[in-house]
Every structure is written in C-alpha cells, then in structure tokens.
Amino acid sequence: MDDTQATVDAISFKPKKLKENFIVDILQTVIIALTISVIIYLVIAIPNQVDGQSMEPNFHDKELLLTNKIVQWFGQSPLAFSLHMQYEYERGDVIIFHFGGADLIKRVVAVEGDLIKVQENKVYINGNLLDEKYIPTTTRTRIPFKSQAFMQEGEEVTVPQDHFFVMGDNRENSKDSRFKDLGFVSRDMIKGRVFFRYWPLDKFGIIRKGEFQEISTTAQ
C-alpha cells in the first residue's frame, strides 16, 4: 500500500469513527438519565394525578403532583431515631395513600395521640378549636349520616399510634376519615407527602404544609 492510499483510508475512517463515538455518547446519556429517573422514582419521589374535587379549592382534578417518599421510609427508621430527627407526617401535610384499589389525596388533620372531634361544623383538636387557614372561612365540616359515620357529632376520639385522621379540603365533597369505611389512615397505607405541583404550569411550584392555629376554648 502506498502513502496516497493510506492517507485516503485514514480520511475515510475518521468520520465513521466520530459517528460511532457520537452514538455511544448519546446512548450513555440516555442510560444515565433513565437510571437517575428510576432511582428518583424508587427512592425519592413519585408522580401522582389528582382525581376528583375532594381537595378543592387547593387542588383540582387532573393536576399533576410529585410525592416525597423519603418521609415514608425514613421517618420511623432506626437511622432517624438514632439521629433524633423529627421527620414525620404532621398536621397540615397533604399526603397520598392507597385505599380501595386507588391512590387518594387528603390532608392530615390529626396525628397519633391527638384528640379530635367535629361539632357544629367545626373541628377541635385536644379541646382547642382548629382554625384551618388553608380552607375558606365559610367551609363547614359535617359528620356524615349515622349509618356512614366513623364518629358521631361531638364525639371525641383518640388517634391511635401510627395512624392519622385525614380530611379533604372540600369538606362538603370528600369521603375521608369521617366515614366508617375509611376511618383512621394507618402509616403503612401512606405513599408519601405531596411537595410539588408541575401541572398546570401556572401553578408550578412547591407545595408547603397548610397553616393552622389552635384556639383555646377554655375562656369561651
């Protein structure tokens, strides 16, 4: 082979090699992206879609959310206890839990050890009136008919260990812990805490814990 032929072969080989390297780089990027996505899905966050009107006016049907899974597996882990870290579901949190073959979205109203009652369309926690800033002031929290009710009007119940009392923000149109076929939600039913909304775009952003205030009734 003379020098002229060698030069031609080298020139024709270089573009082919560059093309192969480009394809390999693309494949590596895709694999890395997919791996990161799988890790995020399995360990950190999962996507959820709102179904229905039970959380209006704060969450609407078909909205797309991300749910933080870390609190579910870390909150009561030996590591959390050893580090004395308080990373658990709290009042005001919006959670996703599995019930009846579906994922439901509700808000934590009472946690383990709390005394809760509903009386005259209002919620009381540990004897104090709960002023829920995340729902309209005109909202009325009613107890269902006796045949459907988990608790009766004015009845005070204690939330058991590793359980939560949840309600939808749309109290007039929400099947939640007030109903006997759901009642308290156990921790192992929960999938995680809602922390981000990515659709619709005009509501894109972080979801924070709902604000509330306990008002003492002793002077009333």
CORJOLIN-V365379 format. One record per pair of residues at least 6 apart in sequence whose C-alpha atoms are under 8 Angstrom apart, sorted by the first residue. I is the first residue (numbers start at 1). J is the second residue. Records with the same first field share a line. If there is no record, write none. Layout:
BEGIN
I = J ; J
END
This chain:
BEGIN
40 = 46
43 = 69 ; 70
44 = 68 ; 69 ; 70
45 = 66 ; 67 ; 68 ; 69 ; 70
46 = 66 ; 67 ; 68 ; 69
47 = 64 ; 65 ; 66 ; 67
48 = 64 ; 65 ; 66 ; 67
49 = 61 ; 62 ; 63 ; 64 ; 65
50 = 59 ; 60 ; 61 ; 62 ; 63 ; 64 ; 65 ; 105
51 = 60 ; 61 ; 62 ; 104
52 = 60 ; 61 ; 62
53 = 59 ; 60 ; 61 ; 170 ; 173 ; 174
54 = 106 ; 168 ; 169 ; 170 ; 171 ; 173 ; 174 ; 175
55 = 105 ; 106 ; 168 ; 169 ; 170 ; 174
56 = 169 ; 170
57 = 135 ; 169 ; 170
58 = 134 ; 169
63 = 197 ; 198 ; 199 ; 200
64 = 197 ; 198 ; 199 ; 200
65 = 194 ; 195 ; 196 ; 197 ; 198 ; 199
66 = 194 ; 195 ; 196 ; 197 ; 198
67 = 95 ; 96 ; 191 ; 192 ; 193 ; 194 ; 195 ; 196
68 = 192 ; 193 ; 194 ; 195
69 = 191 ; 192 ; 193
70 = 192
71 = 87 ; 88 ; 89 ; 192 ; 193
72 = 88 ; 190 ; 191 ; 192
74 = 80 ; 87
75 = 86 ; 87 ; 88 ; 89
76 = 88
80 = 86 ; 87
89 = 108 ; 111 ; 193
90 = 108 ; 110 ; 111
91 = 107 ; 108 ; 109 ; 110 ; 111 ; 209 ; 210
92 = 107 ; 108 ; 109 ; 209 ; 210 ; 211 ; 212
93 = 107 ; 108 ; 193 ; 194 ; 208 ; 209 ; 210
94 = 105 ; 106 ; 107 ; 108 ; 193 ; 194 ; 209 ; 210
95 = 105 ; 106 ; 107 ; 108 ; 190 ; 191 ; 192 ; 193 ; 194
96 = 103 ; 104 ; 105 ; 106 ; 190 ; 191 ; 192 ; 193 ; 194
97 = 103 ; 104 ; 105 ; 189 ; 190 ; 191 ; 192
98 = 104 ; 189 ; 190 ; 191
99 = 189
105 = 168
106 = 166 ; 167 ; 168 ; 169 ; 176
107 = 166 ; 167 ; 168 ; 169
108 = 164 ; 165 ; 166 ; 167
109 = 164 ; 165 ; 166 ; 167
110 = 116 ; 125 ; 159 ; 164 ; 165 ; 166
111 = 159 ; 163 ; 164 ; 165
112 = 158 ; 159 ; 160 ; 161 ; 162 ; 163 ; 164
113 = 158 ; 159 ; 160 ; 161
114 = 125 ; 126 ; 158 ; 159
115 = 124 ; 125 ; 126 ; 127 ; 156 ; 157 ; 158 ; 159
116 = 123 ; 124 ; 125 ; 126 ; 127 ; 156 ; 157 ; 158 ; 159
117 = 123 ; 124 ; 125 ; 153 ; 154 ; 155 ; 156 ; 157
118 = 124 ; 141 ; 142 ; 143 ; 152 ; 153 ; 154 ; 155 ; 156
119 = 142 ; 153 ; 154 ; 155
120 = 142 ; 153 ; 154
121 = 140 ; 141 ; 142 ; 143
122 = 129 ; 130 ; 140 ; 141 ; 142
123 = 129 ; 130 ; 141
124 = 130
125 = 214
127 = 216 ; 217
128 = 214 ; 215 ; 216 ; 217
129 = 214 ; 215 ; 216 ; 217
130 = 212 ; 213 ; 214 ; 215
131 = 212 ; 213 ; 214 ; 215
132 = 210 ; 211 ; 212 ; 213
133 = 210 ; 211 ; 212 ; 213
134 = 169 ; 210 ; 211 ; 212
135 = 169 ; 170
139 = 170 ; 171
140 = 171 ; 172
141 = 171 ; 172
142 = 171 ; 172
143 = 149 ; 151 ; 152 ; 153 ; 178
144 = 178 ; 179
146 = 152
148 = 179 ; 180 ; 181
149 = 178 ; 179 ; 180
150 = 177 ; 178 ; 179 ; 180 ; 181 ; 182 ; 183
151 = 157 ; 178 ; 179 ; 180
159 = 165 ; 184
162 = 186 ; 187
163 = 184 ; 185 ; 186 ; 187
164 = 184 ; 185 ; 186 ; 187
165 = 177 ; 183 ; 184 ; 185
166 = 176 ; 177 ; 184 ; 185
167 = 174 ; 175 ; 176 ; 177 ; 178
168 = 174 ; 175 ; 176
176 = 182 ; 183
177 = 183 ; 184 ; 185
194 = 207
195 = 206 ; 207 ; 208
196 = 204 ; 205 ; 206 ; 207
197 = 203 ; 204 ; 205 ; 206 ; 207
198 = 204 ; 205
END
